[in-house]
Amino acid sequence: MKKYKSSIIVGIIFFIIWEGIARYIDAMYILPSPSKILEKIWILREDLFLIHLPATLLVTFIGLILSIVLGVALAVAMNLSESIEKAIYPIVVVTQTIPITALAPIFVLWFGYSIWSKVLATVLMTFFPITINVYDGLRSTKREMEELLITYGASKKDIFIKLKLPSAMPYFFSALKITVSLSVIGAAISEWLGAQSGLGYFSKRMMTQLDGAAVFAPIVILSFVTIILVVIINILENKIIKWRNE
């Protein structure tokens, strides 16, 4: 807790200033105060936590799992073959030049308001960090160590499992922290552009009613969800790669 003391103090000061400015302006439909946002979350807790949050989390987790599988598979394939790397790497980069806000409505046309239009938008937004980071991690192994294992009779499979995979794990977890945030954002954006449930959809609906506190409420919830997921990933990282600090 002491480690984050300064951050907590800065955060408290920020929210106090925000509260003061919001009360001074007195236009809650434009800039609601933190207290009003928390009050609105409590009033709408059943809709937010029982209907819309589960819908967003389902999209987030499915998109995250698919991104991990796709990203790791592409990274391994590019590491195993230079020809595959030359063919796939430019395409992977190009996918990130297409704005998700332009593709999400197209996905709605293809899949309707089903979960898969939102999952596809989330995957497109999140698989890139995992692909690039894991690929860099697999390439980070020292050539001398590979040659040493070869002299001891290690096969390519042994080198991959015992050397390259452990070297890529820190890169994977770093990418995962980024991807978690992006997956939540991707799910919310796709719901904003076309959905029948979810926190993004709820925020858009409240905007049409000029309810500023209700628009901010899903944002606050998504922020806390992201923080919790990143904390969980940090715990898993410390458990799985204990050797990192050695």
N, C-alpha and C positions, 0 to 999 in steps of 0.2 A: 504493500500500500504506500510506503514511504517513497518508493520509486516513482509513483505517479502523483505525488503530492502537488508539485508545481502545475501539472496539467489540470488537476482538479480545481486548484485555486483560480487558474485562468478561466476555466469553464464556468465556475460560479460567478466570477466578475462579468463574463460575457452575458450570461443569462439575466443578471441584475440590470445591466445596461439595456438589454433587449426589453425587459419588463418595463423599465422606466420610459423608454422611447415609445413603446406601444401604448402605454397609458397616456402619455403626453399627446400623441397624435390622435388617439381616441377614434380610430377607424379600424375596428376589428375585422372587417371584411377584406382589408388590404394587408394589415400587419397585426395579426393576433398576438397577444402576450403569451409567454410560456404557461402562465397559470390558467389562462383560458383554454389553451390547447389541451392541457392535462385534464381540465374539467370536461372538455368535450370528449376526450378519450373515455373517461369514466361514464359519461352519459350514454355514449354509443358503444360501450364495451361488448355487448352481446353481438351486434352486427360485425364489429371490427374483428373480434377474437374468435368467434364461433363460425362465421361465414366467410369473410374476406381474407383474413390472415391464412387459414388453412389452404385456400385456393392459391394464394401467392406462393406459399411454401411448397406446395406440390409441384408447381411449375419450376420453382427454383431448384429443388432437389433433383427432379428428373433431368432438367437441363444441365445441372452440375455433374451428375453421374455420366451422362452422355458426352459431355465435354471432356471429362477425365479420360474416358475410354478412347474417344476419338483422338484427343491430343497426345496421349501416351503412345497410341498405336502409330500415329504419323511420325512422332519423334523417333521411335525405335526403328521404323521402316527407313527413315532418312539416314539414321546412323549406320544401319546395316548395308545400305547400298548408295553409292555416290550417284548412280543414275536416277534412283528414286528421289534423292535429295534435289538434284537439278530440275526434276520434273515437278515436284510438289512444292518446294519452298516458295517459288514465286507466286504460285496460286494461293498459298496460305497467306502471304503478305497482301495480295490483291483483295482477298475477302474482307480485310480490315479497312479498305478504302471506301467501301460501300456503306453509307449511313443506314443504321438500323431503322430509323424513322421512315425511310423510303421503302424498305422491304417489308416491314411489319404489315401494312395494309394489303400487300400482295399475298402474304401468307394467309391473311384472313379470307381473301378471295379463294385461295386454294383449299383451305381446311375449314373455313367457316369460323365460328366462335368456339370451336373445340379447343381442348388443351394443347393440341399439337401445333397450332399456329403460334402460340406463345412459347412453347418449348423450343421450336425451331429458331425463333428469333433470339432466344436466350443462348442457345448453343452457338449460333453464329457470332454472338457477341463475346463469348467466354472461352472458346477452345483455343484461341490464338496464344494467350499467355502460357498455357500449359504446354502446347506444342513447342514453342520457341525455347522456353526455359528448360524443359526436360531434354530437348535436343542439345542445348548448350551444356547441360549437366553431363550428358553422355560423352560429349566431346572434351570435357574438362580433365579427363584422366591423363596422367603423364605417360608419355610414350615409353619411358624407361621402365615404369612399373609393368606395362603390358609385356615388354620384352623379357622382363624378369620372370613373369608367370609362364611365358612361352618356353623359356629355358627349363622350367620345372615340369614341362609336359602338359600345361593347361590347354584345354581346348577353347574355341571361341565362345562356347556356352559358359565355360568356367570363368573366362575373363569378363563376360557380360554380367553374370550373376554376382561374382565376388569382387569385381573392381568397378565396372561402369555403373551398375545399378546403385550401389552405395554412394558413389560420387554424385549421382543425379538426384538423390533423395532431398538434400537441402534445397536444390533448385526447384524441385517439385513442390515442396511445402511453401516456398516463397511465391510460386505461381498460384498455388491454391488459395493463399490469402487474398491475392488480387482477384482471382476468379470468383470467389465467394461474393465479394462486393459487386462485381460486374453482373453476376447471375441474379442477384436481388434487383439491381437496377434494370437489367434486361427484362425480367419478369414484369416489373412495374410499368416500364415503357410500353411493352406489348399489350398489357392490360389497358393502359391509357388509350391506346390507338384502336383497340377492338376487343371487347370482352363483355361478359355478363356477370362476372364476379371477380373479386380480387381487390387488393388495396389500391392499385393504380386506377381501376375502374371506379372505386368508391371516391377517390380524390377528384377524379374528373366530374363525377356526378355532383359532388358538393360544390365544385367550382361554378357550375351553372346556377346554383342556388345562392351564390355570393356568400357562402359560409366559410370565411377564412380559417377559423379554428378547425373546422372539420376537414379542410383541404390539407392543413398541416399535420393533422392527427396521424394519417397513414405514414407520412414521412418520418415522424418520430418513432413509430413502431418499427418501420423498416430499418432505421438506424440502429435501434437496440437489437434487433434480430441479427444484423450484420456483425455488431460488436460481439454478441454471444457466440456466433459461428467462428469468428476469428480467434476468440479465446479458446474455444474447443480445439481448433487446428493447432494453436500454439502448444496446448497440453499434449496432443498427440505427437507433435514434432519432438518435444522434449523427451517423450517416452520412447519413441521409435529410433531416433538418432542421437542417443546419449553421447556418442563419441565426438559429436561436432565441437563441443567445448574443450576437448582434450588437445 
